[in-house]
């Protein structure tokens, strides 16, 4: 992706998010220079990888296959391992109409995926078989707003604004907006996008950035390079 495209998506996403009455935290609007100037006091942001995350999965066709994410809060693996403390995370995401977030599962993370507004959010769901691959032969049971829902493997679950689904580790899922762009909330156990995503196809979790212009704001994938100590 070109940095200019990333900058444009950030600006458009902020407007879309605000249209639903949701406002990103103050650090979202810091420039790269401001983040570098505050480096001594932002370990909590950098280490938890809070912030902007825009991916085309390394395929260079964001409008067809991509996702906008902003990690608002994220706990620690140490707390999760000991079973106490900050064991949760929260993201706000945007899935554009007909923009695919490709089939994947998580190893550790359980997550609530919530349609916060906009169009219909569609999810294609499978269980994992004994080898960890999508199981095309078993029905999938998930919790939707506290109620169990069972459907055939590969069936489409449609969430209208206000509705949600709970996905457990091993639940294969792909999703997209059907009628219009969708604002998505994610509440989950501790999130580690570097190690906890298993994709069905050999694609990347993060984008390669062509630095055609200066960044408006840093992506979480910039932190190791720009904010290293």
C-alpha positions, 0 to 999 in steps of 0.5 A, spaced: 500 500 500 502 507 498 502 511 504 498 516 501 492 511 501 493 509 508 493 517 510 486 517 506 483 511 509 485 514 516 482 520 515 475 517 511 475 512 517 475 517 522 469 521 519 465 514 519 467 512 526 465 519 528 458 519 524 456 513 529 458 517 536 464 514 537 471 518 538 478 515 538 482 516 544 487 522 544 493 518 542 490 517 535 491 524 533 498 524 534 503 525 529 509 521 528 514 527 531 509 527 537 509 520 538 517 520 538 517 526 543 513 522 548 516 516 547 519 515 554 512 515 557 508 511 551 510 504 553 503 502 554 501 504 547 507 501 544 508 495 547 500 493 547 500 495 540 495 500 540 493 504 535 492 504 527 492 498 523 490 498 516 491 491 512 491 489 505 494 482 507 500 484 502 495 483 496 495 490 494 487 490 493 485 493 499 478 495 497 477 487 495 480 484 500 482 488 506 480 491 513 481 497 517 482 496 525 484 501 531 486 497 537 483 501 543 486 497 549 489 491 549 491 487 556 498 483 557 500 476 555 503 475 562 496 476 565 493 472 561 498 466 562 496 467 570 489 468 569 488 474 572 489 482 571 488 485 564 486 479 560 482 483 555 482 487 548 478 492 544 478 494 537 474 498 532 474 496 525 471 498 518 469 492 513 467 496 507 461 493 502 464 487 499 471 488 502 473 481 504 477 479 511 479 472 509 478 466 512 482 465 518 482 462 525 485 464 532 489 460 536 488 463 543 483 469 542 476 468 543 472 474 540 465 478 540 464 481 533 459 486 534 455 490 528 456 497 531 452 500 525 452 501 517 450 495 513 449 488 514 455 484 517 456 477 513 460 471 516 462 465 513 463 460 519 467 453 519 469 449 525 476 446 525 477 439 524 482 434 528 488 437 524 486 445 525 483 445 518 476 448 516 471 442 517 466 442 512 462 436 515 460 439 522 455 444 524 457 450 527 454 452 533 456 460 536 453 464 541 449 470 538 447 475 543 447 470 549 443 465 544 446 459 541 445 458 534 447 452 529 448 452 522 451 448 517 458 449 515 460 454 511 453 458 512 453 465 512 451 468 518 448 475 518 448 480 523 444 487 523 446 493 527 446 491 534 447 484 533 453 480 535 457 473 535 462 470 539 467 466 536 472 461 540 479 459 538 478 454 532 472 457 529 474 459 522 471 465 519 471 470 514 467 476 513 465 482 509 459 488 509 453 486 505 449 492 503 454 498 506 460 499 510 460 496 517 462 499 523 465 493 527 466 492 535 471 487 537 471 485 544 476 479 546 481 476 550 488 479 549 490 480 542 497 478 538 496 479 531 503 477 530 502 470 532 495 468 533 492 469 526 492 462 522 490 464 515 487 459 510 491 462 504 498 464 505 497 471 506 500 476 510 497 480 516 500 486 515 501 491 509 508 493 505 508 500 505 510 504 499 513 511 502 510 516 497 508 521 502 510 522 510 505 519 514 499 522 518 499 518 523 503 511 525 501 504 524 502 499 529 506 496 524 511 502 524 512 502 531 518 497 531 522 501 526 520 508 528 519 508 536 524 503 537 529 504 544 
